[in-house]
Each structure stands twice: as structure tokens, then as C-alpha cells.
């Protein structure tokens, strides 16, 4: 973590959803385990996703559960 950004691990249970949101800075994520949909894009372990600053991205939905490494803005706190 620094003044503007931080890295976190997000674990979603099977059927879990991280609601759509927008960021003030770029966000990078790497799927470490499981699978998930970000809108129409399907991600599995090893897949990378980039969300540009200011561009909304849709729900992250995981049918089987997943662990995702995310690096992005410091103020974003998923629940």
C-alpha cells in the first residue's frame, strides 16, 4: 500500500458477486484460483484483467468461487 494504491486478495465463495463499480485510477487483477465472469468476459486461473480509470466495469460473478489479486485505488473497499 502507498498513498494512492494498494494490493489486496479477494476471495469469493461459490455464487459470490462483487458489484459493478468505477475507479479513479487504473485497476489490474489476476485470477489466482477458480473462475469468474466480468460482464461477458470469462476468467480462469492465470487470466489478467485491466480496468481503465473512470470506466465502469460490470459485476464480478464467480459460479464456483475464486481468489483474485487486485491492485488499484486505495479507497476502494469491497464488502
C-alpha positions in Angstrom: 0.0 0.0 0.0 1.1 3.5 -0.8 -0.5 6.9 -0.7 -2.7 6.2 -3.8 -2.9 2.5 -4.3 -2.9 -0.9 -2.6 -2.9 -4.6 -3.5 -5.5 -7.0 -2.0 -6.7 -10.5 -2.3 -10.4 -11.0 -2.8 -12.0 -14.4 -2.1 -15.5 -15.0 -3.4 -17.5 -18.0 -2.3 -19.3 -20.0 -5.0 -22.1 -17.8 -6.4 -20.4 -14.7 -4.9 -20.7 -11.3 -6.6 -18.6 -8.2 -6.3 -20.9 -5.3 -7.5 -20.1 -3.1 -10.5 -18.1 0.0 -9.7 -15.8 2.7 -11.1 -12.3 3.6 -10.1 -10.4 6.9 -10.1 -7.2 5.1 -11.2 -6.4 2.1 -13.3 -7.0 -1.3 -11.7 -5.2 -4.6 -12.5 -6.3 -8.0 -11.4 -5.0 -11.6 -11.8 -7.2 -14.6 -11.2 -5.3 -16.9 -8.9 -7.9 -19.7 -8.3 -11.3 -20.6 -9.6 -13.2 -18.7 -12.2 -15.4 -15.6 -12.7 -17.3 -13.5 -15.2 -16.7 -9.8 -15.5 -19.6 -8.9 -17.7 -19.2 -11.0 -20.8 -15.5 -11.9 -20.2 -14.8 -15.3 -18.5 -11.7 -15.5 -16.4 -9.9 -18.6 -15.1 -6.7 -19.1 -13.1 -3.8 -17.2 -14.7 -6.0 -14.7 -16.5 -5.3 -10.9 -16.3 -7.9 -8.1 -16.3 -7.3 -4.4 -16.7 -9.9 -1.8 -15.9 -9.0 1.8 -17.0 -9.6 4.7 -14.7 -13.0 6.2 -14.8 -14.5 3.4 -16.9 -17.3 1.4 -15.0 -16.8 -2.3 -15.1 -19.7 -4.8 -14.5 -20.3 -7.2 -11.7 -17.6 -9.8 -11.0 -19.6 -13.1 -10.6 -18.0 -16.4 -9.6 -20.0 -19.6 -10.2 -17.5 -21.8 -8.4 -15.7 -19.4 -6.1 -12.4 -17.6 -6.8 -9.3 -15.8 -5.4 -8.3 -12.7 -7.2 -5.2 -10.5 -6.7 -6.2 -6.8 -7.3 -4.0 -3.7 -7.4 -5.9 -0.4 -7.6 -7.0 2.6 -5.8 -6.5 2.7 -2.0 -10.0 4.0 -1.1 -11.9 1.1 -2.7 -13.0 -1.4 0.0 -15.1 -4.3 -1.3 -17.5 -5.9 1.1 
